[in-house]
Amino acid sequence: MKFDQNKKQFSSLNKVILVMFLQDETIYPMCSPQFCGINDSGHIVPMEQTPEYIGDYFGLKTLNEAGKIIMKTVDAGHINL
């Protein structure tokens, strides 16, 4: 299945750098590049609490547990370095 192939390919990456721009007015929520989510109450939840992460649907949990995810924050607007 393509879904399984995508998971295999994504989780085989050596490193993934996820960058959140603290003054981002383009992306909502601004932590989306770091795979945060919004729960049923409308609150932002961290990546580790999202169904996609918990179920490891595309290998995100696998990468994180292997120490292959680097989280960065930049005090700037959307891709405005």
Residue pairs with C-beta under 8 A, 6 or more apart in sequence:
3 57
3 58
6 58
6 59
7 56
7 57
7 58
7 59
8 59
10 58
10 59
10 60
10 63
11 58
11 59
11 62
11 63
12 59
13 63
13 68
14 68
15 68
15 69
15 70
16 63
16 68
16 69
16 70
17 70
17 72
18 33
18 34
18 35
18 69
18 70
18 71
18 72
19 33
19 34
19 72
19 73
19 74
20 30
20 31
20 33
20 34
20 71
20 72
20 73
20 74
21 27
21 30
21 33
21 73
21 74
21 76
21 77
21 78
21 79
21 80
22 30
22 73
22 74
22 75
22 76
23 75
23 76
23 77
23 80
24 30
24 77
24 78
25 77
25 78
26 77
26 78
27 33
27 78
29 36
29 38
29 44
31 44
31 46
34 47
34 71
35 47
35 50
35 52
35 53
35 60
36 44
36 45
36 46
36 47
36 50
37 44
37 45
37 47
37 49
37 50
37 51
37 52
38 44
38 45
39 45
39 49
47 53
47 60
47 64
48 54
48 64
51 57
52 58
52 60
53 60
53 61
53 64
54 61
56 62
60 69
63 69
74 81
